[in-house]
Amino acid sequence: MAIRTILKYPDPGLSSPCEPVMVFDATLTAPAHDLLDTMRAAPGVGITAAHIGVFTRLVVLELSRESGPRFYANPQVLASSDELMRHMEGSVSMPGANDEVERPKRIRFRYQDLDGVVHEEDAEGFYSICMQHEIDQLDGIFWLKRLSRLKRDRLLRKWGKGK
């Protein structure tokens, strides 16, 4: 497969909502594996097709090498817990920048695998945070929008100086 170029913040594509995956064949499998290679090279634990300028609802997560990569087409949150947790987040589109974001600790979500089979799953903790982060990206919500204006401005100033 191939390592693709990652869009860098503030590319307007990172604010673009993605279209649903409609075809489940080699036209999906090939870019999915390119995403995996690109994510590993970045490095990161999650990436969406939007990060490489392909605006379809496709996510790859690899929370550990032992568990291996997982591919999610058309993921959507069905329910979330009232209990929240804070976790450091960042993006392959903004290397070196991260800050603490608060999100629901648990979610239930639906997705399709690369064959188009529908699944529902519960996620908790880090897995839940990662899935919510990537679904936000598919919806055109770059993770910075989850920060307060003060935190976002401070991070952008710091990140701008480091570039």
C-alpha positions as YAML, in Angstrom:
chain: A
units: angstrom
residues:
- id: 1
  name: MET
  ca: [0.00, 0.00, 0.00]
- id: 2
  name: ALA
  ca: [1.04, 3.67, 0.12]
- id: 3
  name: ILE
  ca: [1.71, 6.45, 2.56]
- id: 4
  name: ARG
  ca: [-0.47, 9.40, 1.57]
- id: 5
  name: THR
  ca: [0.01, 13.12, 2.24]
- id: 6
  name: ILE
  ca: [-1.84, 14.28, 5.36]
- id: 7
  name: LEU
  ca: [-3.73, 17.57, 5.22]
- id: 8
  name: LYS
  ca: [-2.26, 20.01, 7.72]
- id: 9
  name: TYR
  ca: [-4.23, 22.38, 9.94]
- id: 10
  name: PRO
  ca: [-5.78, 24.83, 8.99]
- id: 11
  name: ASP
  ca: [-6.61, 23.17, 5.64]
- id: 12
  name: PRO
  ca: [-10.33, 23.81, 4.98]
- id: 13
  name: GLY
  ca: [-10.83, 20.12, 4.16]
- id: 14
  name: LEU
  ca: [-10.45, 19.37, 7.86]
- id: 15
  name: SER
  ca: [-13.74, 21.22, 8.42]
- id: 16
  name: SER
  ca: [-15.59, 19.38, 5.66]
- id: 17
  name: PRO
  ca: [-18.26, 16.83, 6.60]
- id: 18
  name: CYS
  ca: [-17.71, 13.48, 4.92]
- id: 19
  name: GLU
  ca: [-20.08, 11.53, 2.70]
- id: 20
  name: PRO
  ca: [-21.23, 8.00, 3.62]
- id: 21
  name: VAL
  ca: [-19.37, 5.04, 2.19]
- id: 22
  name: MET
  ca: [-21.73, 3.45, -0.34]
- id: 23
  name: VAL
  ca: [-19.53, 0.89, -2.12]
- id: 24
  name: PHE
  ca: [-17.78, -1.91, -0.23]
- id: 25
  name: ASP
  ca: [-15.19, -3.36, -2.59]
- id: 26
  name: ALA
  ca: [-11.54, -2.81, -3.60]
- id: 27
  name: THR
  ca: [-12.27, 0.92, -4.08]
- id: 28
  name: LEU
  ca: [-12.70, 1.03, -0.28]
- id: 29
  name: THR
  ca: [-10.15, -1.59, 0.79]
- id: 30
  name: ALA
  ca: [-7.19, 0.02, -1.00]
- id: 31
  name: PRO
  ca: [-7.62, 3.49, 0.55]
- id: 32
  name: ALA
  ca: [-8.31, 1.86, 3.94]
- id: 33
  name: HIS
  ca: [-4.90, 0.18, 3.85]
- id: 34
  name: ASP
  ca: [-3.28, 3.42, 2.61]
- id: 35
  name: LEU
  ca: [-4.83, 5.08, 5.68]
- id: 36
  name: LEU
  ca: [-3.30, 2.45, 7.96]
- id: 37
  name: ASP
  ca: [0.16, 2.91, 6.44]
- id: 38
  name: THR
  ca: [-0.19, 6.70, 6.61]
- id: 39
  name: MET
  ca: [-1.34, 6.60, 10.25]
- id: 40
  name: ARG
  ca: [1.56, 4.37, 11.28]
- id: 41
  name: ALA
  ca: [4.06, 6.62, 9.51]
- id: 42
  name: ALA
  ca: [2.65, 9.81, 11.08]
- id: 43
  name: PRO
  ca: [2.63, 8.20, 13.79]
- id: 44
  name: GLY
  ca: [-0.86, 8.08, 15.29]
- id: 45
  name: VAL
  ca: [-3.46, 5.75, 16.76]
- id: 46
  name: GLY
  ca: [-6.36, 6.95, 14.60]
- id: 47
  name: ILE
  ca: [-6.98, 8.57, 11.24]
- id: 48
  name: THR
  ca: [-9.89, 9.34, 8.93]
- id: 49
  name: ALA
  ca: [-10.06, 9.45, 5.16]
- id: 50
  name: ALA
  ca: [-10.59, 13.22, 5.52]
- id: 51
  name: HIS
  ca: [-7.04, 13.52, 6.87]
- id: 52
  name: ILE
  ca: [-5.78, 12.52, 3.42]
- id: 53
  name: GLY
  ca: [-8.31, 14.59, 1.50]
- id: 54
  name: VAL
  ca: [-10.77, 11.77, 0.77]
- id: 55
  name: PHE
  ca: [-14.08, 12.94, 2.19]
- id: 56
  name: THR
  ca: [-15.77, 9.62, 2.94]
- id: 57
  name: ARG
  ca: [-16.78, 8.28, 6.35]
- id: 58
  name: LEU
  ca: [-13.86, 5.90, 6.90]
- id: 59
  name: VAL
  ca: [-11.81, 5.53, 10.09]
- id: 60
  name: VAL
  ca: [-8.81, 3.42, 11.04]
- id: 61
  name: LEU
  ca: [-7.87, 2.88, 14.68]
- id: 62
  name: GLU
  ca: [-4.92, 0.93, 16.01]
- id: 63
  name: LEU
  ca: [-4.88, 1.42, 19.75]
- id: 64
  name: SER
  ca: [-2.05, -1.09, 20.11]
- id: 65
  name: ARG
  ca: [0.04, -3.18, 17.73]
- id: 66
  name: GLU
  ca: [-1.02, -6.27, 19.70]
- id: 67
  name: SER
  ca: [-4.73, -5.70, 19.03]
- id: 68
  name: GLY
  ca: [-4.05, -4.69, 15.43]
- id: 69
  name: PRO
  ca: [-5.87, -2.22, 13.19]
- id: 70
  name: ARG
  ca: [-9.64, -1.86, 12.97]
- id: 71
  name: PHE
  ca: [-11.54, -0.29, 10.09]
- id: 72
  name: TYR
  ca: [-14.86, 1.52, 10.51]
- id: 73
  name: ALA
  ca: [-17.07, 2.75, 7.68]
- id: 74
  name: ASN
  ca: [-19.95, 5.11, 8.45]
- id: 75
  name: PRO
  ca: [-19.49, 5.11, 12.24]
- id: 76
  name: GLN
  ca: [-22.09, 6.96, 14.29]
- id: 77
  name: VAL
  ca: [-22.62, 7.38, 18.02]
- id: 78
  name: LEU
  ca: [-25.95, 5.91, 19.15]
- id: 79
  name: ALA
  ca: [-25.72, 6.71, 22.87]
- id: 80
  name: SER
  ca: [-23.24, 8.20, 25.31]
- id: 81
  name: SER
  ca: [-22.80, 8.18, 29.06]
- id: 82
  name: ASP
  ca: [-23.43, 11.16, 31.30]
- id: 83
  name: GLU
  ca: [-20.11, 10.36, 32.97]
- id: 84
  name: LEU
  ca: [-17.31, 12.34, 31.35]
- id: 85
  name: MET
  ca: [-13.55, 11.91, 31.21]
- id: 86
  name: ARG
  ca: [-10.67, 14.12, 30.23]
- id: 87
  name: HIS
  ca: [-7.91, 12.95, 27.93]
- id: 88
  name: MET
  ca: [-5.07, 14.52, 25.96]
- id: 89
  name: GLU
  ca: [-5.95, 14.74, 22.28]
- id: 90
  name: GLY
  ca: [-4.08, 15.80, 19.19]
- id: 91
  name: SER
  ca: [-4.15, 15.15, 15.46]
- id: 92
  name: VAL
  ca: [-1.93, 13.80, 12.72]
- id: 93
  name: SER
  ca: [-2.90, 17.02, 10.92]
- id: 94
  name: MET
  ca: [-1.35, 19.12, 13.68]
- id: 95
  name: PRO
  ca: [1.82, 17.30, 14.80]
- id: 96
  name: GLY
  ca: [3.11, 18.21, 18.24]
- id: 97
  name: ALA
  ca: [-0.05, 20.00, 19.39]
- id: 98
  name: ASN
  ca: [-2.24, 18.48, 22.07]
- id: 99
  name: ASP
  ca: [-4.50, 19.48, 24.91]
- id: 100
  name: GLU
  ca: [-7.00, 17.99, 27.30]
- id: 101
  name: VAL
  ca: [-10.53, 17.43, 25.94]
- id: 102
  name: GLU
  ca: [-13.57, 16.29, 27.92]
- id: 103
  name: ARG
  ca: [-15.89, 13.71, 26.35]
- id: 104
  name: PRO
  ca: [-18.35, 11.02, 27.46]
- id: 105
  name: LYS
  ca: [-16.53, 8.09, 29.06]
- id: 106
  name: ARG
  ca: [-18.68, 5.46, 27.33]
- id: 107
  name: ILE
  ca: [-20.48, 5.31, 24.00]
- id: 108
  name: ARG
  ca: [-22.47, 2.83, 21.98]
- id: 109
  name: PHE
  ca: [-21.85, 3.17, 18.25]
- id: 110
  name: ARG
  ca: [-22.75, 1.57, 14.94]
- id: 111
  name: TYR
  ca: [-20.46, 1.09, 11.95]
- id: 112
  name: GLN
  ca: [-19.89, -1.08, 8.92]
- id: 113
  name: ASP
  ca: [-16.80, -3.18, 8.32]
- id: 114
  name: LEU
  ca: [-14.96, -3.17, 4.98]
- id: 115
  name: ASP
  ca: [-17.42, -5.77, 3.65]
- id: 116
  name: GLY
  ca: [-20.40, -3.57, 4.53]
- id: 117
  name: VAL
  ca: [-21.59, -5.71, 7.46]
- id: 118
  name: VAL
  ca: [-23.26, -3.60, 10.16]
- id: 119
  name: HIS
  ca: [-21.98, -3.87, 13.75]
- id: 120
  name: GLU
  ca: [-22.89, -2.21, 17.05]
- id: 121
  name: GLU
  ca: [-20.33, -1.92, 19.79]
- id: 122
  name: ASP
  ca: [-19.73, -0.39, 23.20]
- id: 123
  name: ALA
  ca: [-16.56, 1.58, 23.82]
- id: 124
  name: GLU
  ca: [-15.17, 2.87, 27.10]
- id: 125
  name: GLY
  ca: [-12.21, 4.98, 28.17]
- id: 126
  name: PHE
  ca: [-9.47, 5.57, 25.61]
- id: 127
  name: TYR
  ca: [-11.30, 3.59, 22.91]
- id: 128
  name: SER
  ca: [-14.42, 5.72, 23.42]
- id: 129
  name: ILE
  ca: [-12.39, 8.95, 23.28]
- id: 130
  name: CYS
  ca: [-10.63, 7.90, 20.06]
- id: 131
  name: MET
  ca: [-13.85, 6.87, 18.33]
- id: 132
  name: GLN
  ca: [-15.59, 10.13, 19.29]
- id: 133
  name: HIS
  ca: [-12.56, 12.14, 18.12]
- id: 134
  name: GLU
  ca: [-12.56, 10.44, 14.70]
- id: 135
  name: ILE
  ca: [-16.36, 10.66, 14.27]
- id: 136
  name: ASP
  ca: [-16.08, 14.39, 15.02]
- id: 137
  name: GLN
  ca: [-13.51, 14.65, 12.22]
- id: 138
  name: LEU
  ca: [-15.89, 12.86, 9.82]
- id: 139
  name: ASP
  ca: [-18.51, 15.45, 10.78]
- id: 140
  name: GLY
  ca: [-16.09, 18.30, 9.98]
- id: 141
  name: ILE
  ca: [-15.41, 19.07, 13.64]
- id: 142
  name: PHE
  ca: [-11.64, 19.39, 14.08]
- id: 143
  name: TRP
  ca: [-10.64, 18.56, 17.66]
- id: 144
  name: LEU
  ca: [-9.62, 22.16, 18.44]
- id: 145
  name: LYS
  ca: [-13.31, 23.11, 18.39]
- id: 146
  name: ARG
  ca: [-13.75, 21.00, 21.56]
- id: 147
  name: LEU
  ca: [-11.42, 23.37, 23.47]
- id: 148
  name: SER
  ca: [-12.46, 26.60, 25.14]
- id: 149
  name: ARG
  ca: [-11.58, 29.71, 23.13]
- id: 150
  name: LEU
  ca: [-8.84, 30.57, 25.64]
- id: 151
  name: LYS
  ca: [-7.24, 27.11, 25.46]
- id: 152
  name: ARG
  ca: [-7.56, 27.03, 21.66]
- id: 153
  name: ASP
  ca: [-5.96, 30.47, 21.21]
- id: 154
  name: ARG
  ca: [-3.11, 29.59, 23.59]
- id: 155
  name: LEU
  ca: [-2.47, 26.28, 21.79]
- id: 156
  name: LEU
  ca: [-2.51, 27.90, 18.35]
- id: 157
  name: ARG
  ca: [0.00, 30.56, 19.46]
- id: 158
  name: LYS
  ca: [2.30, 27.91, 20.92]
- id: 159
  name: TRP
  ca: [1.91, 25.63, 17.89]
- id: 160
  name: GLY
  ca: [2.53, 28.51, 15.47]
- id: 161
  name: LYS
  ca: [5.82, 29.32, 17.17]
- id: 162
  name: GLY
  ca: [6.96, 25.71, 16.94]
- id: 163
  name: LYS
  ca: [6.33, 25.30, 13.21]
...
